[in-house]
Amino acid sequence: MSLVAGPGRGGLGDGQFSQNPKLCVDKHVAYIQSLDQRRDELDYWLTEHLRVSGIYWGLTALHLLGHPDALPRDDLLKYIISCFCDDGGFGAAPGHDSHMLYTLSAVQVLVTLDALEEFEQQIPRGKDKIGRFIADLQNRESGTFAGDRWGEEDTRFMFAGLLALSLLHLKHLVDIDKCVQYVKSCQNFDGAYGVSPGAESHSARVYTCVGTLALAGRLDAADTDALAGWLSERQLPNGGLNGRPEKLEDVCYSWWVLSSMAMIGRLHWIDKDRLTSFIFQCQDPENGGIADRPGDMVDVFHTHFGLAGLSLLGQPGLAEVDPTYCMPKQVVERVLNG
Ligand SMILES: [Zn+2]
């Protein structure tokens, strides 16, 4: 899956906006299908460090668009398994070192493809190995997680670890109470969360902290009203959402803000119509794909998060997304109840 940006741009170029935009389902499907046919471009190889996550973004977007089989399943599965490392984690591409974020993406793809059994046929006790890789990255004193064996800690890695373990039914391998304590220590007076205790509030970190509380079954630990107030202030006059005060709007924040609001039951605190029309204006209506904001180049990351945001907004024609897992709700239900 190529992570090369473009070639299209959001909107109609030259700052023009379509008067009556609509969701371009078929164009987005064709755009995602085209991404793997760009191996002759230098950027394809420069983005190798994100490849497994790219597959997760593309595959999830296709599921939300109602075209789950638009990419060759066997090829995807073979590629994901080729990224598995002896230490139990996954790298971004074959031969890369394991990292928490790619391990989560790989687990999400395996689950979405309903391929965990096939994975274990090739990697005996593979699920347990993944579980141990993740559990070993928890700091047993503070509760938070490192991303890899080099030790950088971040609430993103804690959330990613819990999410992957939850999909594998292996949450018992880590100390969840300590995760909740750590999230509480990252909460600021405005009700939102930063990347570590005392750090500035930021929407993406809010998503990882609220998501951790949701996975722990401890949403009661959030200061819901203050947090929802801070999140709703992220909406700008053009309908888009930003990550923190004084910053530009960006389609990916529509996901991090909206999903957090959905998890705490405050989705109605956002002007849904204005946000929907903002995301529509970020589509390339001719070649498909969604950009971070109108006029910029499209890419698979913003295509995925734009569609996931529209799904949470109840956009007709899209499958329902789960706000915590950022995967099709149907898939999450199959896994958690199965
Ligand atoms: Zn973005």
Boltz pocket constraint, residues with backbone or C-beta under 6 A from the ligand:
constraints:
  - pocket:
      binder: B
      contacts: [[A, 250], [A, 251], [A, 252], [A, 253], [A, 292], [A, 302]]
      max_distance: 6.0
